[in-house]
Amino acid sequence: MSEEIKYIKLGKFEDVIKMLVTSMRPPPLHHFNTGKKHVYFIPASIGLGKSVIYFVEREEAIVEKYVVYDTMQDKFSFSDKIMTKPSLKYFVIVEVKEQNVLPTM
């Protein structure tokens, strides 16, 4: 792993969603299957050319295309379809085939 990239392992999937919600222009949520766990992560910049990775591990994969965050109820769900309800925010999940930014899990 590069000395330039730092990472922060989060304790809950909800925390990863909160990172997306608070971003000005949220990046896609990346998914990587380690063979043992499913890792969901967000690459971010902390300034001065430094990078950080926020991630969480899950036992089960999310099979839907989007994480849906309801801003009125502070809850999230998963969906394959997008609705036009103003209180819902959608975050796409992208599948990562290979990566070298996170340590071997």
C-alpha angles and dihedrals in degrees: 000000000000119000088227095065120072124186138206119202110210123210101223138033088232089065092058089052090050089054089055093046094052094049116104091223107010119220120223117277107249121218124200126177109214092187090251102047141010112245121202115192146171122209111216140173123235095189135260090068093298123134132204131190121213112200146164132194125226131187092219130047123239106239099190124088098235142041107219118206119196106209093194096054099029090232135123135210138167130252145167092211134062121226126194098233106137095222093059124088120192126211120190120225115219123199116234115207096186135004141173101187098085125056119254106279 
